[in-house]
Amino acid sequence: MLTVGDRFPDFALTAVGNADPKTAFKDVTNASYAGKWLVVFFWPKDFTFVCPTEIIGFGDINGEFADRDAQLLGASTDSDFVHLAWRESREDLGKSPFPWLSDIKRELATSLGVLDKNAGVALRATFIVDPDGIIRWASVNDLSVGRNPQEVLRVLDALQTDELCPCNRSVGGETLQAA
């Protein structure tokens, strides 16, 4: 698995940005958000149970990521058409404010090392990537356990201080001074 300090792989994928078939599809590459922080999170499959709780959770605080000049990108190994169908099937998912990447060939998940060997789907992996394309945080959960989007925001906030941050530092909290 790629980890902290590694370069995030180049990618060119189709993203689904809304529930309107006329405007939903867009090509996205790692250069699409040049100069921004990226928060890329994978879920295993569309039309499942835990995944929508995470997507909605990240969507609820999308504005806080944007305030930090960070672009959220969701991803799974499902096709762009499955992403669209899922957005169309649920109003709350249809309103998701960030693009969902289709990694149907499993190239990005494989490059990152987050493809589950048994299930053949992406693990619940999360990467925070700095504007230079370097992975600054990586986390992987078991397929059955959802993430905490607030924790991802907390870590992004800490990374952006470029200072020493104590454990459990809240967003905007105090940093440490080296003695």
ZIVEN-V600269 format. One record per backbone hydrogen bond with DSSP energy under -1.0 kcal/mol. NH is the residue of the N-H (numbers start at 1). CO is the residue of the C=O. Records with the same first field share a line. If there is no record, write none. Layout:
NH->CO / CO
This chain:
2->112
5->135
6->3
8->133
13->28
15->26
16->100
17->24
23->20
24->20
26->15
28->13
30->11
32->29
34->31
36->33
37->69
38->129
39->71
40->127
41->73
42->125
43->75
54->50
55->51
56->52
57->53
58->54
59->55
60->56
62->59
65->61
66->62
67->63
68->65
69->66
70->65
71->37
73->39
74->99
75->41
76->101
83->79
84->80
85->81
86->82
87->83
88->84
89->85
94->90
95->91
96->93
100->16
101->74
102->14
103->76
106->103
110->106
111->107
112->108
114->109
116->121
120->116
123->114
124->141
125->123
126->139
127->40
128->137
129->38
130->134
133->130
135->6
136->128
137->128
139->126
141->124
145->142
152->148
153->149
154->150
155->151
156->152
157->153
158->154
159->155
160->156
161->158
162->159
169->166
173->170
176->164
